Amino acid sequence: MKTNIREVIAQKSLVELGYMDSFGVIDVVTYLENKWRVKIEDSEITNEKFGSITKMADLIFSKVGNK
């Protein structure tokens, strides 16, 4: 079975991959809050809840769905 590189990257930590640093995380949080009109709590900015593209999307979808 062939692994899709996009699927792998979507599941990996962008910080660990070197694509984002702590300033980038803040930029993404600010962008997502403004774009989706949600509040991302400091306690949600963890590797478990915000560590990959997939996790970020899941968090935003859960917040938008609760409105």
C-alpha positions in Angstrom: 0.0 0.0 0.0 1.4 3.4 -1.0 1.5 6.2 1.5 0.3 9.6 0.4 2.8 12.3 1.5 0.0 14.8 2.0 -1.7 12.5 4.5 1.6 12.0 6.4 2.2 15.7 6.6 -1.4 16.4 7.6 -0.8 14.1 10.6 2.6 15.4 11.7 3.5 18.3 13.9 4.3 21.3 11.8 6.6 22.5 14.6 8.5 19.2 14.7 8.7 19.2 10.9 10.3 22.7 11.1 7.5 24.4 9.1 6.4 26.5 12.1 8.0 28.1 15.2 6.2 29.5 18.2 5.6 32.8 16.4 4.0 30.9 13.5 1.7 29.1 16.0 0.5 32.5 17.3 0.0 33.7 13.7 -2.1 30.6 12.9 -4.1 30.9 16.0 -4.9 34.5 15.3 -5.8 33.8 11.7 -8.1 30.9 12.6 -9.8 32.9 15.4 -10.5 35.8 13.0 -11.5 33.6 10.0 -13.8 31.3 11.9 -14.9 33.7 14.7 -13.9 31.3 17.4 -11.7 31.5 20.6 -8.8 29.1 20.8 -7.9 28.8 24.5 -4.3 28.7 25.6 -5.0 25.2 27.0 -5.9 24.0 23.5 -2.6 25.0 22.0 -1.0 21.7 22.7 0.5 19.0 20.5 -2.4 16.8 21.3 -5.1 19.3 20.2 -3.3 21.6 17.8 -0.1 19.8 16.7 -1.0 19.0 13.1 -3.1 20.3 10.3 -5.6 17.6 10.9 -5.8 18.4 14.6 -6.2 22.1 14.0 -9.1 21.4 11.5 -10.8 19.0 14.0 -10.5 21.7 16.7 -12.0 24.4 14.5 -14.8 22.1 13.2 -15.7 21.2 16.8 -15.9 24.9 17.8 -17.8 26.0 14.7 -20.2 23.0 15.1 -21.0 24.1 18.7 -22.2 27.6 17.6 
